[in-house]
Amino acid sequence: MFQITRTGNRLDIDLQGKLDREQMAAALEEFEIKSAGIEHGVMRYRITGFRFPSLGAIAIELSRLPLFSRDPPL
């Protein structure tokens, strides 16, 4: 389970269990949407019962990494 809640410039992220390929894709999509427009923001994590993500989930995360590292438009 991966849940993101936005409060102003803060993202609260709750992670439980193991993420598979589909869950990772959905989580990163949700992260991109909910973090849009935040500058100098804060993230708060709560991780319970964490299990290492599947190889498919890691591949999804790595494929989307360039989207999160790009410079914001001027």
N, C-alpha and C positions, 0 to 999 in steps of 0.2 A: 504494500500500500504506500502510496506517495501522494501527499496532499499539500497544496500551497495556498496560503491565505495572505492577501496583501492588506496591510494597514499603513496608509500613508506611504512613506518611503522605506518601509520594512516588509520583508517577506518572511513569513513563518513557514518552515518546511518540516513536515512530519513524515518520517520514513519508518516503515515496519516490515520486517521479513525480507524476502528476496524479490528483486525485480527481474522480469523476463523481458524479451525484446519488445513486445507490444506495450507493456507498462512503461518501459524506459522512453519509448517514442512519445507516448502520451504525456509523461511527466515533463520531458524537455519542451514539448509544445506548450504545455501549461505554464512552465517557467518563462518561456519567451514572451507569451502573452501578458502574464501578470507582472513581469519586470519592465515592460515597455514604458519608457519615459522616466524611469527612476534615475536620478543622479545622486551620487554620494549616499547611496542607500545602505541598508543593513539587512543581513540575513540571520535568522535565528533558527537553529536546527534542533529537532528532537528525534533521536534515533533509538528505537527499541527493537529488540529481537533481530538485529541486523544480520543478514546473510549476504555473502558476496554475490553480486549480480551475475546472471548467466552470461556466457560468452557473446550471445546475440545482443544482449542489453549493452554490453561494453562496446560492441561494434557500432551500435546505434549512437551511443554517446560520442565516440570518437569521430563518427561521420558528421556530426553536428557541431563539433568543437569550433570550427572556423566561424560559425554564425555568432557565437558568443564572444569571440575575441576581436571582432572588427571594431574599428573606431567609429564612434557615433557621427552622424552627419553634422556639418557645421551650420 
